[in-house]
Amino acid sequence: MLNTKIALFAALVGIFLTLTGFASPNIKDNSNLLERETSKLILAKNDRYFQTSEQPRIIVKTVNQVDHLTPAKLNKYKRTVFIVVGTKNKKRNVQIYSSKDLHSAFSADVRTNIIRSQSDKLRSNNKKKFNEGLRFVFRACATTIDQRYQYSLDKYDLSSDERAQLSHPHRLALPIALALALVISGLVYFFKNNLNIKR
């Protein structure tokens, strides 16, 4: 009788953990930032990956710090991408890390473009808005993995329009270049006029 009760209790705990996603090694939400929709996306895409021969993974972690976000023992992982969210005193820092075998797919430019494309949402203190940005980041990582292993794209991947956002993320480069051009033109004009006056 006691053994039956213990087994029933263990089964209920197992079902609870599975349904809430806490049992998944792909989600470590220490800061309690992830919405249910975000957790479902992470679990569903990783379940699909589990059915492939390569079995890549995307692990999403939230931690209560904004510095030193590199996952422990990253060099020991294979076919794994980490999306790490650091949060402290309303500050947020989102970083993407990959195992060595995925470095070519997740170059510094690729990682920067993914995060920069959602920078406004990822900095937001609004949980819903933040999760929208995080889901985009996750889907962008999934799309990159799917392209790397030549998997067919599915409903969890970015659309062609969304992929175009990554090619042309919000950048300050153009405004800065224009401002520099104006400053240089102004200086050239100023020095030309001063030289003419002195003559």
Disulfide bonds with the S-S distance in Angstrom:
none
